[in-house]
Amino acid sequence: MVSRPIAPTKPTFLSPPFSYDAGYFGNLSANLNILVAQIENPGLVKTSNLNITNLLNNDTTLAVGDVFEVDGFLKVSRIGNPHVAGNVGTVSVGSVTVTIS
């Protein structure tokens, strides 16, 4: 897996000038756009330790791509492969007679 820095450029927020400066506000706007893009798309993660708590055990309320846990296995929510809550059932067909003599 290839890792990348949080952003191609790190946003820098300078102290504001005493009077209106179009260049300052243009720079501020550009840096805020970079920050919003970073928050909305954090990119790849590379780590040697990971602890995920409070995982759901089904994907009923999750979006596609969200992670959940079923029987100790991490799973990714996908369209066409549901893991809904309460998907276990029992069925009976006919009867069986056991005779011990």
C-alpha contacts under 8 A as a table, 3 or more apart, distances in Angstrom:
res1	aa1	res2	aa2	distance
1	M	44	L	7.98
1	M	46	K	7.24
2	V	44	L	7.35
2	V	46	K	7.74
3	S	44	L	5.84
3	S	45	V	6.40
3	S	46	K	6.03
4	R	7	A	7.67
4	R	43	G	7.43
4	R	44	L	6.86
5	P	8	P	6.69
6	I	10	K	7.79
6	I	38	Q	6.72
6	I	42	P	6.71
6	I	43	G	7.54
7	A	10	K	5.94
7	A	34	I	7.55
7	A	38	Q	6.33
9	T	34	I	7.88
11	P	31	N	4.93
11	P	32	L	7.47
11	P	34	I	6.61
11	P	35	L	6.69
12	T	31	N	6.65
13	F	28	L	6.70
13	F	31	N	7.34
16	P	24	Y	7.41
17	P	20	Y	6.86
17	P	21	D	6.94
17	P	24	Y	7.69
21	D	24	Y	5.32
21	D	25	F	6.46
22	A	25	F	5.25
22	A	26	G	6.02
23	G	26	G	5.06
23	G	27	N	6.12
24	Y	27	N	5.14
24	Y	28	L	6.09
25	F	28	L	4.83
25	F	29	S	6.01
26	G	29	S	5.13
26	G	30	A	6.24
27	N	30	A	5.11
27	N	31	N	6.17
28	L	31	N	5.17
28	L	32	L	6.14
29	S	32	L	5.13
29	S	33	N	6.23
30	A	33	N	5.10
30	A	34	I	6.37
31	N	34	I	5.04
31	N	35	L	6.23
32	L	35	L	4.99
32	L	36	V	6.14
33	N	36	V	5.17
33	N	37	A	6.16
34	I	37	A	5.13
34	I	38	Q	6.22
35	L	38	Q	5.08
35	L	39	I	6.30
36	V	39	I	5.12
36	V	40	E	6.15
37	A	40	E	5.18
37	A	41	N	5.95
37	A	42	P	7.92
38	Q	41	N	5.29
38	Q	42	P	5.21
39	I	42	P	5.81
47	T	50	L	6.99
52	I	55	L	7.01
55	L	67	V	7.60
55	L	68	F	5.41
55	L	69	E	6.15
56	L	59	D	7.27
56	L	68	F	5.21
56	L	69	E	6.21
57	N	68	F	5.79
57	N	69	E	4.93
57	N	70	V	5.27
57	N	85	A	7.53
58	N	68	F	6.32
58	N	69	E	7.04
58	N	70	V	6.97
58	N	83	H	5.16
58	N	84	V	5.26
58	N	85	A	5.62
59	D	62	L	5.01
59	D	63	A	7.78
59	D	68	F	6.71
59	D	77	S	5.93
59	D	82	P	6.78
59	D	83	H	5.59
59	D	84	V	5.95
59	D	85	A	7.88
60	T	82	P	7.76
60	T	83	H	7.12
60	T	84	V	5.31
60	T	85	A	6.88
62	L	66	D	6.03
62	L	77	S	6.94
63	A	66	D	5.68
63	A	77	S	6.80
64	V	76	V	7.59
64	V	77	S	5.01
64	V	78	R	5.20
64	V	79	I	6.71
65	G	76	V	5.55
65	G	77	S	5.15
65	G	78	R	6.39
66	D	76	V	5.64
66	D	77	S	5.42
67	V	74	L	6.65
67	V	75	K	5.66
67	V	76	V	4.63
67	V	77	S	6.29
68	F	74	L	5.76
68	F	75	K	5.38
68	F	76	V	6.39
68	F	77	S	7.39
69	E	72	G	6.12
69	E	73	F	5.42
69	E	74	L	4.58
69	E	75	K	5.85
70	V	73	F	5.33
70	V	74	L	6.62
70	V	75	K	7.12
77	S	81	N	7.52
77	S	82	P	7.33
78	R	81	N	5.63
78	R	82	P	7.02
79	I	82	P	7.03
83	H	87	N	7.53
84	V	87	N	6.00
